[in-house]
Amino acid sequence: QVQLVESGGGLVQTGGSLTLSCAASRSFFSINTMGWYRQAPGKRRELVATITSGGSTKYTESVKGRFTISTDSANNTVNLQMNSLKPDDTAVYYCYAASSFRGYEYDSWGQGTQVTVSS
């Protein structure tokens, strides 16, 4: 699997912005899709956004127009720019990657980074 290291979480006021970054380790795996999930206290983990190797993106409805997912192929990273943050965005955010190697597919997860939006 691909090793994923996240950064950029923190505490921000309502209406503020944060940018999360997830760096993938150098490996023989070909990353097909990268994205972000989040898990709020007392809630189930949910998909936030994904981006494919072809550049196609998907967002959960609650973040459309506020969050932007992007990749930096040169640095093997995926970023999540989060604007107009709300208290409901408070969660642990997890980077993930769907990759393949020698015909096999794998899912990789980051350790999670806390995002807290104060009211």
C-alpha positions as a printed Julia matrix, in Angstrom:
119×3 Matrix{Float64}:
   0.0    0.0     0.0
   0.91   3.64   -0.34
   1.99   5.45    2.81
   0.04   8.67    3.38
   1.09  11.53    5.63
  -1.38  14.31    6.38
  -0.82  17.85    7.55
  -2.64  21.15    7.83
  -5.29  20.47   10.44
  -5.92  22.84   13.27
  -8.31  25.2    14.99
 -10.09  27.87   13.01
 -13.02  30.21   13.58
 -16.29  29.94   11.72
 -15.84  31.39    8.25
 -12.14  30.77    8.22
 -10.05  28.61    5.95
  -7.66  25.71    6.19
  -5.78  23.68    3.63
  -5.07  20.03    4.24
  -2.27  18.26    2.48
  -1.58  14.58    2.06
   1.71  13.31    0.73
   2.03   9.84   -0.74
   5.21   7.87   -0.4
   7.31   7.01   -3.38
   6.52   3.48   -4.45
   5.72   1.26   -7.38
   2.01   1.72   -6.83
  -0.03   3.62   -9.37
  -2.51   5.88   -7.62
  -5.87   5.91   -9.34
  -7.9    7.99   -6.92
  -7.12  10.13   -3.91
  -9.5   11.8    -1.55
 -10.59  12.81    1.87
 -12.99  11.36    4.37
 -13.96  12.81    7.71
 -15.42  11.56   10.94
 -17.1   13.91   13.36
 -17.68  13.07   17.02
 -20.52  10.59   17.31
 -20.83  10.3    13.54
 -19.84   7.74   10.95
 -16.97   8.36    8.6
 -18.15  10.07    5.43
 -16.69  10.84    2.06
 -15.76  14.49    1.58
 -14.1   14.67   -1.82
 -12.23  12.55   -4.34
 -10.11  13.19   -7.37
  -9.08  10.67   -9.99
  -5.84  10.47  -11.89
  -7.73  11.95  -14.81
  -8.74  14.98  -12.78
 -12.4   14.15  -12.2
 -13.66  15.36   -8.85
 -16.58  14.54   -6.6
 -17.8   16.28   -3.48
 -20.34  15.57   -0.84
 -23.19  18.06   -1.08
 -22.46  19.77    2.21
 -19.04  21.01    1.05
 -19.74  21.91   -2.56
 -18.76  25.47   -3.29
 -16.62  25.67   -0.16
 -14.02  22.91   -0.51
 -11.69  22.26   -3.41
  -9.67  19.1    -3.9
  -6.58  19.13   -6.06
  -3.43  17.15   -6.71
   0.19  18.02   -7.24
   1.59  15.18   -9.29
   5.15  16.42   -9.03
   5.02  16.15   -5.25
   2.63  13.19   -5.06
   0.21  15.12   -2.91
  -3.49  15.75   -2.66
  -4.79  18.94   -1.11
  -8.11  19.99    0.28
  -8.7   23.71    0.43
 -11.49  24.4     2.88
 -13.14  27.8     2.89
 -16.1   29.24    4.77
 -15.68  26.64    7.46
 -18.56  25.83    9.75
 -18.72  24.12   13.14
 -20.3   21.14   11.37
 -17.02  20.69    9.52
 -15.32  19.77   12.78
 -13.98  16.26   12.37
 -10.93  14.13   11.97
 -10.04  14.22    8.3
  -8.5   11.15    6.7
  -6.62  11.05    3.46
  -7.05   7.98    1.31
  -5.66   6.59   -1.88
  -6.87   3.86   -4.17
  -3.87   2.4    -5.92
  -2.84  -0.57   -7.96
   0.29  -2.62   -8.45
   0.78  -5.63  -10.67
  -2.94  -5.89  -11.32
  -3.98  -5.74   -7.68
  -5.91  -2.89   -6.1
  -5.32  -1.44   -2.65
  -6.83   1.16   -0.37
  -4.53   3.26    1.8
  -5.42   5.58    4.67
  -3.65   8.38    6.45
  -3.53   8.64   10.22
  -6.05  11.47   10.35
  -5.72  15.14   11.16
  -8.03  17.09   13.44
  -9.97  20.05   12.12
 -11.85  22.06   14.7
 -14.08  24.98   13.77
 -15.1   27.12   16.7
 -18.54  28.65   16.87
